[in-house]
Structure formats: C-alpha cells, structure tokens
Amino acid sequence: MEIEISHFGTENPLYQECLNIRYEILRKPLGMVIKPEEKESDKEATHIIAIADGKPAGTVSLIGNRLRQMAVLDGFQGLKIGAKLVSYLEKVAKERGIGEVILDARFTAIPFYEKLGYECCSDIYHKIGILHRDMRKAV
C-alpha cells in the first residue's frame, strides 16, 4: 500500500477531506457536528492528510505545539497510518523550532500515543462527555 502524507492550510481542497474524516471518526459517533467556530480556528492550523492508494485515509492537525483532531478511517486502521501521521507532524513541529508536542487524548487513545513516546501529564478529565488526559512528548 502506497501512503502519501502532505500538509497544507484551509485553502487547499484536501482540507475538506480532513473535515470529512474528522466528522466520520470523531464527531458522528457522538452525535456531534463540526461547528463553524472550529472551522474558524482551523485557519490557524496546519492540516496533515494521509492518502493511501489514492484514497483519503487519515488526518491530524498542528496548531502551535498542539496535536489535535487525529483520526484514521476505519478501513485504514491497523496499518500504522496514525503513527505515520504523528511522525510527520513531529517533523513539521521540529522544523518550526517546536521542542515539545502536547495533546489531549481520549482515554481509549492513550496506549496508541504511549507507544509513540508520549507521556500523560494530567489527571483524567471529561471533555465532550469523554474521558481524556493531557499528554506530551519532546521532539
């Protein structure tokens, strides 16, 4: 499987693919939508997409030093696409002089991030009705 990863801003047509993936994986299961204010804050972010064999497969965003909106479509999970997205994001962060990446992880995603070298740095808290913990990693 050929996987291409690239990054861009909201002006790129691939941004809509990122929104579609985020909606399908992060919002739809919770009965939520992507709000206009989220799209507005997206203008400050760098959006990263993984294209697997020509099809959008996963996405993640970097805003400042924060990893956010990580999602891989169900049909592409288990193929290390998520790990490749995070690695790419860390490379972009490092090139920008960012020394540490932080994120708020859904409780179920903590083992994934731990395998990539992230450490929990907060107590458990609720966000959008789901348990989360803050995590960080030096890059």
PyRosetta script that sets phi, psi and omega in degrees:
from pyrosetta import init, pose_from_sequence

init()
pose = pose_from_sequence("MEIEISHFGTENPLYQECLNIRYEILRKPLGMVIKPEEKESDKEATHIIAIADGKPAGTVSLIGNRLRQMAVLDGFQGLKIGAKLVSYLEKVAKERGIGEVILDARFTAIPFYEKLGYECCSDIYHKIGILHRDMRKAV")
pose.set_psi(1, 127.7)
pose.set_omega(1, 178.4)
pose.set_phi(2, -89.6)
pose.set_psi(2, 127.0)
pose.set_omega(2, -179.8)
pose.set_phi(3, -120.7)
pose.set_psi(3, 122.8)
pose.set_omega(3, 176.5)
pose.set_phi(4, -112.0)
pose.set_psi(4, 134.8)
pose.set_omega(4, 178.9)
pose.set_phi(5, -123.4)
pose.set_psi(5, 134.9)
pose.set_omega(5, 178.6)
pose.set_phi(6, -144.1)
pose.set_psi(6, 165.7)
pose.set_omega(6, 177.7)
pose.set_phi(7, -132.6)
pose.set_psi(7, 157.0)
pose.set_omega(7, -171.7)
pose.set_phi(8, -169.8)
pose.set_psi(8, 178.7)
pose.set_omega(8, 175.5)
pose.set_phi(9, -102.6)
pose.set_psi(9, -173.8)
pose.set_omega(9, -175.8)
pose.set_phi(10, -69.9)
pose.set_psi(10, -14.0)
pose.set_omega(10, -179.8)
pose.set_phi(11, -76.0)
pose.set_psi(11, -16.3)
pose.set_omega(11, -178.8)
pose.set_phi(12, -77.4)
pose.set_psi(12, 137.0)
pose.set_omega(12, 178.2)
pose.set_phi(13, -57.2)
pose.set_psi(13, -25.0)
pose.set_omega(13, 178.8)
pose.set_phi(14, -68.5)
pose.set_psi(14, -17.6)
pose.set_omega(14, 176.8)
pose.set_phi(15, -56.6)
pose.set_psi(15, -39.7)
pose.set_omega(15, 179.3)
pose.set_phi(16, -62.4)
pose.set_psi(16, -36.3)
pose.set_omega(16, 176.3)
pose.set_phi(17, -63.3)
pose.set_psi(17, -38.9)
pose.set_omega(17, 176.7)
pose.set_phi(18, -61.4)
pose.set_psi(18, -45.0)
pose.set_omega(18, 177.7)
pose.set_phi(19, -60.1)
pose.set_psi(19, -42.1)
pose.set_omega(19, 179.4)
pose.set_phi(20, -60.7)
pose.set_psi(20, -44.2)
pose.set_omega(20, 179.9)
pose.set_phi(21, -65.4)
pose.set_psi(21, -46.7)
pose.set_omega(21, 179.6)
pose.set_phi(22, -58.6)
pose.set_psi(22, -43.3)
pose.set_omega(22, 179.8)
pose.set_phi(23, -62.6)
pose.set_psi(23, -49.9)
pose.set_omega(23, -175.4)
pose.set_phi(24, -60.0)
pose.set_psi(24, -42.3)
pose.set_omega(24, -173.1)
pose.set_phi(25, -94.8)
pose.set_psi(25, -40.6)
pose.set_omega(25, -172.1)
pose.set_phi(26, -98.5)
pose.set_psi(26, -29.9)
pose.set_omega(26, -173.7)
pose.set_phi(27, -105.9)
pose.set_psi(27, -51.4)
pose.set_omega(27, -175.1)
pose.set_phi(28, -52.7)
pose.set_psi(28, -45.8)
pose.set_omega(28, -180.0)
pose.set_phi(29, -61.5)
pose.set_psi(29, -21.1)
pose.set_omega(29, 179.7)
pose.set_phi(30, -99.3)
pose.set_psi(30, 4.2)
pose.set_omega(30, -178.5)
pose.set_phi(31, 70.1)
pose.set_psi(31, 28.9)
pose.set_omega(31, -177.4)
pose.set_phi(32, -112.4)
pose.set_psi(32, 164.7)
pose.set_omega(32, 174.4)
pose.set_phi(33, -120.9)
pose.set_psi(33, 167.1)
pose.set_omega(33, 173.1)
pose.set_phi(34, -85.4)
pose.set_psi(34, 119.5)
pose.set_omega(34, -174.3)
pose.set_phi(35, -81.7)
pose.set_psi(35, 154.3)
pose.set_omega(35, 178.7)
pose.set_phi(36, -55.9)
pose.set_psi(36, -36.9)
pose.set_omega(36, 179.3)
pose.set_phi(37, -66.6)
pose.set_psi(37, -28.6)
pose.set_omega(37, 174.8)
pose.set_phi(38, -67.5)
pose.set_psi(38, -41.8)
pose.set_omega(38, 178.2)
pose.set_phi(39, -64.7)
pose.set_psi(39, -34.5)
pose.set_omega(39, 178.0)
pose.set_phi(40, -65.7)
pose.set_psi(40, -45.2)
pose.set_omega(40, 178.8)
pose.set_phi(41, -69.0)
pose.set_psi(41, -23.6)
pose.set_omega(41, 177.2)
pose.set_phi(42, -61.9)
pose.set_psi(42, -23.3)
pose.set_omega(42, -179.5)
pose.set_phi(43, -63.4)
pose.set_psi(43, -23.2)
pose.set_omega(43, 179.2)
pose.set_phi(44, -87.6)
pose.set_psi(44, -9.4)
pose.set_omega(44, -171.9)
pose.set_phi(45, -97.1)
pose.set_psi(45, 157.8)
pose.set_omega(45, 167.3)
pose.set_phi(46, -98.6)
pose.set_psi(46, 125.5)
pose.set_omega(46, -178.0)
pose.set_phi(47, -101.9)
pose.set_psi(47, 136.0)
pose.set_omega(47, -176.7)
pose.set_phi(48, -122.4)
pose.set_psi(48, 135.0)
pose.set_omega(48, -179.9)
pose.set_phi(49, -130.1)
pose.set_psi(49, 145.0)
pose.set_omega(49, 171.6)
pose.set_phi(50, -107.1)
pose.set_psi(50, 127.2)
pose.set_omega(50, 175.6)
pose.set_phi(51, -110.5)
pose.set_psi(51, 119.0)
pose.set_omega(51, -178.4)
pose.set_phi(52, -110.5)
pose.set_psi(52, 118.9)
pose.set_omega(52, -177.7)
pose.set_phi(53, 48.5)
pose.set_psi(53, 43.3)
pose.set_omega(53, 175.4)
pose.set_phi(54, 83.0)
pose.set_psi(54, 0.8)
pose.set_omega(54, -177.9)
pose.set_phi(55, -117.2)
pose.set_psi(55, 137.5)
pose.set_omega(55, 175.0)
pose.set_phi(56, -58.4)
pose.set_psi(56, 129.7)
pose.set_omega(56, -174.1)
pose.set_phi(57, -122.3)
pose.set_psi(57, -32.1)
pose.set_omega(57, -177.1)
pose.set_phi(58, -164.7)
pose.set_psi(58, 164.5)
pose.set_omega(58, -178.2)
pose.set_phi(59, -150.8)
pose.set_psi(59, 159.5)
pose.set_omega(59, 172.6)
pose.set_phi(60, -157.3)
pose.set_psi(60, 156.4)
pose.set_omega(60, 179.4)
pose.set_phi(61, -125.8)
pose.set_psi(61, 153.2)
pose.set_omega(61, 175.1)
pose.set_phi(62, -124.2)
pose.set_psi(62, 122.3)
pose.set_omega(62, 175.1)
pose.set_phi(63, -130.2)
pose.set_psi(63, 114.6)
pose.set_omega(63, -170.5)
pose.set_phi(64, 65.0)
pose.set_psi(64, -122.4)
pose.set_omega(64, 176.0)
pose.set_phi(65, -109.0)
pose.set_psi(65, 19.2)
pose.set_omega(65, -175.5)
pose.set_phi(66, -104.3)
pose.set_psi(66, 124.1)
pose.set_omega(66, 170.4)
pose.set_phi(67, -80.4)
pose.set_psi(67, 130.9)
pose.set_omega(67, -180.0)
pose.set_phi(68, -148.9)
pose.set_psi(68, 161.2)
pose.set_omega(68, 173.6)
pose.set_phi(69, 58.9)
pose.set_psi(69, 40.7)
pose.set_omega(69, 178.8)
pose.set_phi(70, -75.3)
pose.set_psi(70, 126.8)
pose.set_omega(70, -180.0)
pose.set_phi(71, -157.0)
pose.set_psi(71, 137.8)
pose.set_omega(71, 174.4)
pose.set_phi(72, -127.3)
pose.set_psi(72, 129.5)
pose.set_omega(72, -179.8)
pose.set_phi(73, -60.1)
pose.set_psi(73, 147.0)
pose.set_omega(73, -175.6)
pose.set_phi(74, -50.9)
pose.set_psi(74, -44.4)
pose.set_omega(74, -177.3)
pose.set_phi(75, -66.8)
pose.set_psi(75, -9.8)
pose.set_omega(75, -178.1)
pose.set_phi(76, -116.0)
pose.set_psi(76, 0.5)
pose.set_omega(76, 179.6)
pose.set_phi(77, -71.9)
pose.set_psi(77, 149.8)
pose.set_omega(77, -179.0)
pose.set_phi(78, 86.3)
pose.set_psi(78, 4.2)
pose.set_omega(78, -178.8)
pose.set_phi(79, -107.8)
pose.set_psi(79, 12.2)
pose.set_omega(79, 179.8)
pose.set_phi(80, 68.4)
pose.set_psi(80, 17.7)
pose.set_omega(80, 177.8)
pose.set_phi(81, -66.6)
pose.set_psi(81, -41.5)
pose.set_omega(81, 178.1)
pose.set_phi(82, -59.1)
pose.set_psi(82, -44.9)
pose.set_omega(82, 179.0)
pose.set_phi(83, -63.0)
pose.set_psi(83, -38.4)
pose.set_omega(83, 179.2)
pose.set_phi(84, -68.2)
pose.set_psi(84, -38.3)
pose.set_omega(84, 176.5)
pose.set_phi(85, -62.2)
pose.set_psi(85, -45.0)
pose.set_omega(85, -179.7)
pose.set_phi(86, -65.4)
pose.set_psi(86, -42.6)
pose.set_omega(86, 178.3)
pose.set_phi(87, -60.3)
pose.set_psi(87, -42.5)
pose.set_omega(87, 178.2)
pose.set_phi(88, -62.9)
pose.set_psi(88, -45.2)
pose.set_omega(88, 178.6)
pose.set_phi(89, -59.4)
pose.set_psi(89, -43.4)
pose.set_omega(89, 179.5)
pose.set_phi(90, -62.6)
pose.set_psi(90, -37.6)
pose.set_omega(90, 177.7)
pose.set_phi(91, -63.7)
pose.set_psi(91, -44.9)
pose.set_omega(91, 178.0)
pose.set_phi(92, -61.5)
pose.set_psi(92, -44.8)
pose.set_omega(92, 179.9)
pose.set_phi(93, -60.0)
pose.set_psi(93, -46.6)
pose.set_omega(93, -179.4)
pose.set_phi(94, -61.6)
pose.set_psi(94, -43.1)
pose.set_omega(94, 178.2)
pose.set_phi(95, -60.3)
pose.set_psi(95, -26.4)
pose.set_omega(95, 179.7)
pose.set_phi(96, -91.0)
pose.set_psi(96, 4.8)
pose.set_omega(96, 178.9)
pose.set_phi(97, 82.1)
pose.set_psi(97, 14.5)
pose.set_omega(97, 178.1)
pose.set_phi(98, -83.2)
pose.set_psi(98, 128.1)
pose.set_omega(98, -176.2)
pose.set_phi(99, -97.0)
pose.set_psi(99, -13.9)
pose.set_omega(99, -178.2)
pose.set_phi(100, -147.2)
pose.set_psi(100, 135.6)
pose.set_omega(100, 175.3)
pose.set_phi(101, -106.2)
pose.set_psi(101, 134.0)
pose.set_omega(101, 177.9)
pose.set_phi(102, -119.4)
pose.set_psi(102, 160.2)
pose.set_omega(102, 178.6)
pose.set_phi(103, -160.6)
pose.set_psi(103, 159.9)
pose.set_omega(103, 170.5)
pose.set_phi(104, -110.9)
pose.set_psi(104, 112.9)
pose.set_omega(104, -173.1)
pose.set_phi(105, -97.4)
pose.set_psi(105, 133.9)
pose.set_omega(105, 168.2)
pose.set_phi(106, -59.8)
pose.set_psi(106, 142.8)
pose.set_omega(106, -174.4)
pose.set_phi(107, -53.2)
pose.set_psi(107, -37.7)
pose.set_omega(107, -178.6)
pose.set_phi(108, -70.4)
pose.set_psi(108, -18.2)
pose.set_omega(108, -178.8)
pose.set_phi(109, -93.4)
pose.set_psi(109, -7.1)
pose.set_omega(109, -176.9)
pose.set_phi(110, -55.6)
pose.set_psi(110, -46.1)
pose.set_omega(110, 179.4)
pose.set_phi(111, -59.1)
pose.set_psi(111, -36.2)
pose.set_omega(111, 177.0)
pose.set_phi(112, -59.8)
pose.set_psi(112, -50.5)
pose.set_omega(112, -178.4)
pose.set_phi(113, -68.6)
pose.set_psi(113, -34.8)
pose.set_omega(113, 177.1)
pose.set_phi(114, -61.3)
pose.set_psi(114, -40.2)
pose.set_omega(114, 177.8)
pose.set_phi(115, -61.2)
pose.set_psi(115, -24.5)
pose.set_omega(115, -179.5)
pose.set_phi(116, -94.7)
pose.set_psi(116, 7.2)
pose.set_omega(116, 174.9)
pose.set_phi(117, 96.0)
pose.set_psi(117, 6.9)
pose.set_omega(117, 178.3)
pose.set_phi(118, -82.0)
pose.set_psi(118, 148.8)
pose.set_omega(118, 179.1)
pose.set_phi(119, -121.8)
pose.set_psi(119, 142.3)
pose.set_omega(119, 175.5)
pose.set_phi(120, -69.1)
pose.set_psi(120, 140.3)
pose.set_omega(120, -178.7)
pose.set_phi(121, -138.7)
pose.set_psi(121, 25.4)
pose.set_omega(121, 176.4)
pose.set_phi(122, -152.3)
pose.set_psi(122, 168.1)
pose.set_omega(122, 170.1)
pose.set_phi(123, -75.2)
pose.set_psi(123, 170.4)
pose.set_omega(123, 176.4)
pose.set_phi(124, -73.6)
pose.set_psi(124, 137.7)
pose.set_omega(124, 177.7)
pose.set_phi(125, -142.9)
pose.set_psi(125, 164.2)
pose.set_omega(125, 178.3)
pose.set_phi(126, -96.0)
pose.set_psi(126, 135.0)
pose.set_omega(126, 173.5)
pose.set_phi(127, -143.9)
pose.set_psi(127, 130.5)
pose.set_omega(127, -174.7)
pose.set_phi(128, 47.4)
pose.set_psi(128, 35.5)
pose.set_omega(128, 176.9)
pose.set_phi(129, 78.2)
pose.set_psi(129, 10.9)
pose.set_omega(129, -177.5)
pose.set_phi(130, -125.4)
pose.set_psi(130, 144.1)
pose.set_omega(130, 176.5)
pose.set_phi(131, -69.5)
pose.set_psi(131, 137.1)
pose.set_omega(131, -179.8)
pose.set_phi(132, -136.7)
pose.set_psi(132, 163.8)
pose.set_omega(132, 167.4)
pose.set_phi(133, -142.3)
pose.set_psi(133, 145.8)
pose.set_omega(133, 172.9)
pose.set_phi(134, -76.8)
pose.set_psi(134, 145.7)
pose.set_omega(134, 179.2)
pose.set_phi(135, -136.9)
pose.set_psi(135, 160.0)
pose.set_omega(135, 178.9)
pose.set_phi(136, -152.2)
pose.set_psi(136, 160.0)
pose.set_omega(136, 177.7)
pose.set_phi(137, -155.4)
pose.set_psi(137, 135.1)
pose.set_omega(137, 172.2)
pose.set_phi(138, -75.1)
pose.set_psi(138, 137.5)
pose.set_omega(138, 179.9)
pose.set_phi(139, -121.8)
pose.dump_pdb("model.pdb")
